[in-house]
C-alpha cells in the first residue's frame, strides 16, 4: 500500500503512519495541487487529505485543489462535524470521510474499505452523471430524470435525498452501511440519524416511484445497510 498524505502538520502525518502496518509506504505533501500528476498516473494507491487544510475554503474546488482528475480514492480525515464541509467533501467525490475526534482503527479500516471499493469498480464518482434502470442523475444540478430524452419527467429531491441516492448509485451491487451514510451525509453517528435516515429512504422510494415495474429499488438488510438494485 502506497499512500499520499496531504497535511501541513508533521505530528498528524506521523500519527497517520502509526495507524497502518509498518510495510505501508507514505509520502507527505503540503498541498494537493502539487501532487496532481502523481494522482492521475496512479503512482499512489490512495490519498488521505487532512480536512484542517480546507475548512476556510468556499467550495469543493478550493477545498481540494488539483484533485479533479485523480484516479485514486480520496479519504478525508480530521473532518469537522459541520454540514457545509461535508457537502464540499461530497462534491469533491470523497470516498470516505473520517470525523473528529480521529480514531486510529477507524482511519485504517475506512481507508481499506475505500481502496477495496475502488479496485472493485464500485466507486465511479468523478463522472457528473449516473444512470440506472430508467433514471438519470446529474450531480451538477442535483437533477433526477425518469425516462429518456426531452420527454423525461423530473423527479424533485431535496439536496440531502439526492446525496443519499447519489452515494447508493455510485456503488451498484454494494451495500452502504447506515454508519457510512450517516457520517457522509450528516457528519454524524448512526444512532443520531437512524430514524431520519429511514424517513429519507422512504421519501426517495416514494418520489422515485420505485417498484418491480420501474426496474429499481433500494433494498435494506439489517446489519448491512442499504443497496440500490436495478435491472
Secondary structure, DSSP 8 states (H G I E B T S, - for coil): -EEEEE-S-HHHHHHHHHTS-TT-EEEEES-GGGGHHHHHTT-SSEEEEEGGGSTT-SSHHHHTTT-TT--SEEEEEEE-S-HHHHHHHHHTT-SEEEESS--HHHHHHHHHHHHHHHHTT---TTSSEEEETTEEEETTTTEEEESSGGG-EEE---HHHHHHHHHHHTTTT--B-HHHHIIIIISS-HHHHHHHHHHHHHHHHHHHT-BTTTTEEEEEETTTEEEEEE-
